[in-house]
């Protein structure tokens, strides 16, 4: 059971890392490049990074709830 909980945390950290990378890429595209098309891509990546973070948090809580229910049932 402990390994499953740790795997769930690692998955959340992967989502967070991806969201941070998307946000950093977004800021770089917006601030560092003068191309309008790349600037637009940067503005598209910004809400995408927030979406990835929210999906990760939702998935983490969903799996955590499932793990806790399995503990109560005496499953894993």
N, C-alpha and C positions, 0 to 999 in steps of 0.2 A: 504494500500500500504506500509505503514511504517513497519508493521509486516512482510511483505514478504521480504523486504530488510534486516531486522534484521535476519530473518531465513536464508537468503542466506549467511550472514556474519558468522552466527553460523556454518553453514555447512562448510564454508571455514576453520574456526578454527578447526573443527573436522578433516578435512584432514591434516592440519598442525600438529595437535597433534599426529595423527597417523604416519605421516612421521618422526617426531622427535623421537617417540617411536621406530620405526623401525631402525632408524639411531643409537640410543643409544644401542639397542639390538645388532646391527651389530658390533659396536665398542667393546662391552663387549665380544662378541663371538670371535672376532679377537684377542683382547689384553689379555683377562683374562684366556682363556682356552688354553691348549696345544694340545687338540685333533684336528687333521687335518680335520676331517669331519665337526666338529663344526666351525672351522675356515673358511672352504669353505662355509658353510651356512652363516656365517657372511659376506663374500664377495658377496654372492648372495643378501642378504638383503639390502646392501648399495645402489645399483642401484634401487632396488625396492622402497626404501624410496624416492628417487628422483622422480621416476615415479608416486608415489602416490601424491607427492606435485604438480607435473606438471598437473596431472589430476584434482586435486582440484582447481588450479588456472584457468585452462581452463573452468571447470564447473562454477566457480564463475563468470567469465567474460561473459560466454554464458547466464547465468540466469540474470545477471545484465543488459545486452543488451536487453533481452526480457522484463524485468521490465520497462526499460526506454521507450521501444517502446509502451508498454501498457499505460504508463503515457501520451505519446504524443497522443495516440488514445482516451484518456479519458476513458479507460477501468476500471481497478481496481481503 
